[in-house]
Amino acid sequence: MDTYVPVPASPSALAVKGAVQSSTRPTPLPSKISIPVLNYHSVTIDPGNVVVISPAKLEEQLMYLHDHGYTPVSLTTFISLIEGKDVEVAPEKPILLTFDDGYIDNYEQAMPLLSKYSFPATLFISPGMSDQEGYLSWEQIKKLQEAGWDIQPHGMTHPHLPQLSADQQAFEILEARKQIEEKLGTTADVYCYPYGEYNKTTLKLLKDHGFRYAFTIEQGNATNQQSPYLLKRLFINGEEGLKSFIRKLSAHD
């Protein structure tokens, strides 16, 4: 979407008499590392709601990944792979499973299904929503962590960040990280933008406060050639069938 297409220079511009040609060459991009990051939300029955996937459809997708050589990885392994670092056993087809918002059905429905296949996942939560109706409690979040889920911040109250002042954004971002780290004893330095929204202030806050990565809702695989604060994901539409899911994976291979 933001691809810059240079306009070719005219032959005369390339061969000005007496001009000294620069020997400086542009720094080449690193070899591309591309990993699909699946973007799930709620796991329940709610026909017509595209951000909700039924448990049956989720299991169908997990079975497909299992049977076709995909290896869901932890967030730590994902970061090592995207940074080109050596990992003990580098999977041939790594994939990252992410769940946004912290719905209680992630514990009730998704966790048993992922455990069945020994798949890890990453959960982006808004701590200010915890214990509210329909959302995870801290006890459930801890059990997800024990089951191999990485827990990371999604703002305190799932706000529209660009509508907030710099101080308000800082609170939303930093307080969410603080509560996760204090309650779970983990490092929470990978952010996910609520509603996929951000502005220059958001990006500066993340950088200034030592966040390593941030995920958007821009469609595509995450790659090492993207900004670390603008990693792409693949939205999982709960209304679509398995064929659409397979096409989505193969379109970005």
GIBEL-V11613 format. One record per pair of residues at least 12 apart in sequence whose ideal C-beta (glycine too) atoms are under 6 Angstrom apart, sorted by the first residue. I is the first residue (numbers start at 1). J is the second residue. If there is no record, write none. Layout:
BEGIN
I/J + I/J
END
This chain:
BEGIN
29/225 + 30/224 + 32/223 + 32/225 + 33/82 + 33/224 + 34/221 + 34/223 + 35/94 + 35/221 + 35/222 + 36/95 + 36/221 + 36/234 + 37/96 + 37/98 + 37/222 + 37/233 + 38/97 + 38/234 + 38/236 + 39/98 + 39/233 + 39/235 + 40/99 + 40/236 + 41/100 + 41/101 + 42/103 + 42/105 + 43/55 + 43/58 + 43/105 + 43/109 + 43/110 + 44/105 + 50/237 + 50/238 + 50/239 + 52/238 + 53/238 + 55/109 + 58/113 + 59/113 + 60/242 + 61/245 + 62/113 + 62/117 + 66/117 + 69/93 + 70/93 + 70/95 + 71/91 + 71/94 + 72/95 + 72/97 + 72/119 + 72/120 + 73/94 + 74/120 + 75/122 + 75/150 + 78/96 + 81/94 + 82/224 + 97/121 + 98/122 + 99/123 + 100/124 + 102/125 + 102/135 + 102/136 + 104/134 + 104/135 + 104/136 + 107/136 + 107/140 + 107/144 + 111/144 + 111/147 + 115/147 + 120/148 + 121/149 + 122/150 + 123/149 + 123/151 + 124/152 + 124/154 + 124/192 + 125/154 + 126/154 + 126/155 + 126/156 + 126/157 + 126/158 + 127/156 + 127/176 + 127/179 + 128/156 + 128/157 + 138/183 + 145/184 + 151/180 + 151/184 + 152/188 + 152/190 + 153/176 + 153/177 + 153/180 + 153/188 + 153/191 + 154/192 + 154/194 + 155/172 + 155/176 + 155/194 + 156/172 + 156/175 + 156/176 + 158/194 + 159/172 + 159/194 + 160/197 + 161/197 + 161/198 + 161/202 + 162/197 + 162/199 + 166/201 + 169/201 + 169/202 + 169/205 + 170/205 + 173/205 + 189/211 + 189/212 + 190/212 + 190/213 + 191/206 + 191/211 + 191/214 + 192/215 + 193/216 + 196/216 + 196/217 + 203/229 + 206/229 + 213/228 + 213/231 + 214/229 + 215/231 + 215/233 + 216/230 + 218/232 + 220/232 + 220/252 + 221/252 + 234/248
END
